[in-house]
């Protein structure tokens, strides 16, 4: 038995597995989204692995792996997309053609 922290192990439907696999394979998928999809696929395929072991395979820390597994458990595929950026909108407009 492995020691280490755990979070909910995702169970994937066939459709979810297909969508996640497509995200990992597609060249146009943003890197962050592809990494999150890989975290969920590895978690489903290897439920005995700890968060640290999954993180070592994808280059994330165990805290981040746990966050994405929890978000997937709560929101399914929609939970893997980026959250809206918080804060006020930019104040300065971008000037094209200006040199510094």
Secondary structure, 3 states (H helix, E strand, C coil): CCCCCCCCCCCCCHHHHHHHHHHHHCCCCCHHHHHHHHHHHHHHHCCCCCHHHHHHHHCCCHHHHHHHHHHHHHHHHHHHCCCCCCCCCCCCCCCCCCCC
